[in-house]
């Protein structure tokens, strides 16, 4: 039993699926973003489409990139001096962000 919710059926290859997207503000490590933008440009897709693809693969326990793309990602990482890995993400500390200045008259 699935609590009244039904699982989506597998779609046939090439069929379209209507979705609702929302705009979001995401903070991300600067060099990581450069590598992701380079990947999106390589695939000729938007950064949002790239994020969705990576996350959906991760949710299914699959790698979104084959061996050739892993090599290309390595090239992009070297190009943008991205010297961090998955374990690093648990140790990120941001520099102090500038405080917002309240509007005048308040």
C-alpha positions as CSV (number, residue, x, y, z in Angstrom):
1,X,0.0,0.0,0.0
2,X,1.3,3.4,-0.8
3,X,-0.8,5.7,1.4
4,X,-3.2,6.6,-1.3
5,X,-0.6,7.9,-3.6
6,X,0.1,6.1,-6.9
7,X,3.6,5.8,-8.3
8,X,4.1,7.4,-11.7
9,X,4.1,4.9,-14.5
10,X,7.3,4.5,-16.7
11,X,7.0,6.6,-19.7
12,X,7.8,5.4,-23.2
13,X,11.0,6.6,-24.8
14,X,10.6,10.0,-26.3
15,X,7.2,10.9,-24.7
16,X,6.8,14.3,-23.0
17,X,6.0,14.9,-19.4
18,X,4.4,18.2,-18.3
19,X,6.1,19.6,-15.2
20,X,5.8,22.8,-13.2
21,X,9.1,24.5,-12.5
22,X,9.8,27.2,-10.0
23,X,12.5,29.9,-9.8
24,X,14.9,29.4,-6.8
25,X,17.9,31.1,-5.4
26,X,20.6,28.6,-4.6
27,X,24.0,29.4,-3.0
28,X,26.8,27.2,-4.4
29,X,30.6,27.1,-4.3
30,X,31.9,29.4,-7.0
31,X,34.3,27.0,-8.8
32,X,31.7,24.2,-8.7
33,X,29.3,26.5,-10.4
34,X,31.8,27.2,-13.1
35,X,32.3,23.5,-13.8
36,X,28.5,23.0,-13.8
37,X,28.0,25.9,-16.3
38,X,30.7,24.4,-18.5
39,X,28.9,21.0,-18.5
40,X,25.6,22.6,-19.3
41,X,27.2,24.5,-22.1
42,X,28.8,21.3,-23.4
43,X,25.4,19.5,-23.4
44,X,23.7,22.6,-24.8
45,X,21.1,22.6,-22.0
46,X,20.2,25.0,-19.2
47,X,21.8,24.9,-15.8
48,X,18.4,24.0,-14.3
49,X,18.1,21.0,-16.7
50,X,21.5,19.8,-15.8
51,X,20.7,20.0,-12.0
52,X,17.5,18.1,-12.6
53,X,19.2,15.4,-14.5
54,X,22.0,15.0,-11.9
55,X,19.6,14.9,-9.0
56,X,17.2,12.5,-10.7
57,X,20.1,10.1,-11.4
58,X,21.3,10.4,-7.8
59,X,17.8,9.7,-6.4
60,X,18.0,6.4,-8.4
61,X,21.5,5.6,-7.2
62,X,22.9,6.0,-10.8
63,X,25.8,8.0,-12.1
64,X,24.6,10.7,-14.6
65,X,28.0,10.6,-16.4
66,X,29.8,7.9,-18.4
67,X,33.6,7.4,-18.3
68,X,34.2,9.9,-21.2
69,X,32.2,12.6,-19.4
70,X,34.0,11.9,-16.1
71,X,37.3,12.7,-18.0
72,X,35.8,15.9,-19.4
73,X,34.6,16.9,-16.0
74,X,38.1,16.3,-14.8
75,X,39.3,18.7,-17.5
76,X,36.8,21.3,-16.4
77,X,37.8,20.9,-12.8
78,X,41.4,21.5,-13.6
79,X,40.5,24.5,-15.8
80,X,38.6,26.1,-12.9
81,X,40.9,24.9,-10.1
82,X,38.2,22.9,-8.5
83,X,40.2,20.8,-6.0
84,X,37.4,19.6,-3.7
85,X,35.4,16.4,-3.7
86,X,32.2,15.0,-2.3
87,X,33.7,14.5,1.2
88,X,34.7,18.2,1.2
89,X,31.1,19.4,1.1
90,X,30.7,18.5,4.8
91,X,33.5,20.9,5.8
92,X,32.6,24.1,3.8
93,X,32.7,27.3,5.7
94,X,31.8,30.6,4.0
95,X,33.7,33.8,4.4
96,X,31.7,36.4,6.2
97,X,29.0,37.7,3.9
98,X,28.4,41.4,3.9
99,X,25.5,42.5,6.0
100,X,22.5,43.9,4.3
101,X,22.2,47.6,4.8
102,X,18.6,48.5,5.9
103,X,16.8,51.0,3.6
104,X,17.0,54.7,4.6
105,X,14.3,56.0,6.9
106,X,13.8,52.8,8.8
